Amino acid sequence: MPTVAERWIEQGIQQGIQQGILEASRAALIEVLEDRFETVSQTLRSRLKAITDPDILKSLHKKALGAGSLEEFNDEVKAALA
C-alpha cells in the first residue's frame, strides 16, 4: 500500500501531465490561429487559458481550422465558456 507521501507525489505527477497537455493544446490552437489570421489578441489568449477541459480545446482546434474569421472563432470560444 502506498504511503501518503507516495500518493501526493503520484497526484502531483498526474496534475503536471494534465497541465502539460492543456498548455500544449492551447499552444497548438494559438499557432493555428496565428497561421490563419496573423494575430491573436491578449483577450482571446486569456479566454483560451480559462478553458481547462482538453475536449473543449480539441473541439475549438477543429473550429479554428474552419472558421471564416477570427471574430467567428472568438464567438465559438465565448459559447464554449458560457
Secondary structure, DSSP 8 states (H G I E B T S, - for coil): ---HHHHHHHHHHHHHHHHHHHHHHHHHHHHHHHHHHS---HHHHHHHHH---HHHHHHHHHHHHH-SSHHHHHHHHHHHH-
